[in-house]
């Protein structure tokens, strides 16, 4: 293992909370753009009690990597208090946010290198899967929490500026 790198499995844990109340609102899917999206699934006759609950600051990923091109579907819930996802998705969370910021981890997942790694580590003959054990074996740099905060802040500053400039450009074009 590279110096300063650590196994992701030491920082995350699976969460399996089912929708026992049978709620039917805020059904979410996961896109290859690494975002939660409103589900487009046909839910007629669906037993929503089997769906998993994902809460704010938790992640969801789709272990099946075979139908998404070269990307893995993974997202970090920030926009809602909770949502529902398919029972075939894996929901997980950071164990201790004093050791790893979820936002820092999401930056790592957003890298094209992570997508390539996930595809490489996927296995199966018909339906390729990157299972939970493989996810836990991911090696990544884990700097001190203050450094993680600086990285996340710098990234957010840049993306906010890009979004603002895009909005200005759109207004000029109109």
GINORFEN-V138501 format. One record per backbone hydrogen bond with DSSP energy under -1.0 kcal/mol. CO is the residue of the C=O (numbers start at 1). NH is the residue of the N-H. If there is no record, write none. Layout:
((CO NH) (CO NH))
This chain:
((2 5) (4 142) (6 140) (7 10) (8 11) (11 95) (13 93) (17 53) (18 20) (19 22) (26 84) (27 39) (29 37) (31 34) (35 31) (37 29) (43 46) (46 48) (47 50) (48 51) (51 19) (52 85) (54 83) (55 58) (58 77) (59 92) (60 75) (61 90) (63 130) (68 71) (73 62) (75 60) (77 57) (81 56) (83 54) (84 28) (85 52) (86 89) (90 61) (91 15) (92 59) (93 13) (96 99) (96 100) (101 105) (102 106) (103 107) (104 108) (105 109) (106 110) (108 111) (111 115) (112 116) (113 117) (114 118) (115 119) (116 120) (117 121) (123 129) (128 65) (129 123) (131 135) (132 136) (135 138) (136 9) (138 8) (140 6) (144 148) (145 149) (146 150) (147 151) (148 152) (149 153) (150 154) (151 155) (152 156) (153 157) (154 158) (155 159) (156 160) (157 161) (158 162) (159 163) (160 164) (161 165) (162 166) (163 167) (164 168) (165 169) (166 170) (167 171) (168 172) (169 173) (170 174))
